[in-house]
Amino acid sequence: MSDTIDYGTLMHNAMRSLIRRVLGDVSQHGLPGEHHFFITFDTRHPDAELADWLRERYPSEMTIVIQHWFEGLEVTKNGFSVTLNFGEAPEPLSIPYDAIKTFVDPSVEFGLRFETSEEDDDELDEEDLIPVTESSKTKNAVKTDSEPAKHEADVVSLDHFRK
């Protein structure tokens, strides 16, 4: 057993499980109400499957929208596949959960952002705020650093970010 608890990995796994459950419900019952999703993913991920012309057009990341027209949404343990319409041309995509960078449902101001060790943001900027559900006590969540503190922790009040 390790000397520390890897909260970052545990949170990422929980967030990916949430995405899997939401997409699974949508695949079985369709999108309820005004819900829709913006999903940004890493097109360079080795298990991401998309047409060559899409990979050339979006060499590092791509944002898809699951809203009005989509078909064949299939959800598995490791990812999901869906066919979307690109300029009147249906294209199948297969996206592993590990490739997802952001998942947003703007209809209810909910969003998740997956940070990686490659992203070295030491200072808090407005872009670092991620909207969360309306039922949450805070309207914004602050991203967490990927490295755990060694011996002490700073307590930060989120009151400044409340609307």
Order of alpha helices (4+ residues) and beta strands (2+ residues): alpha-beta-alpha-beta-beta-beta-beta-beta-beta-beta-beta
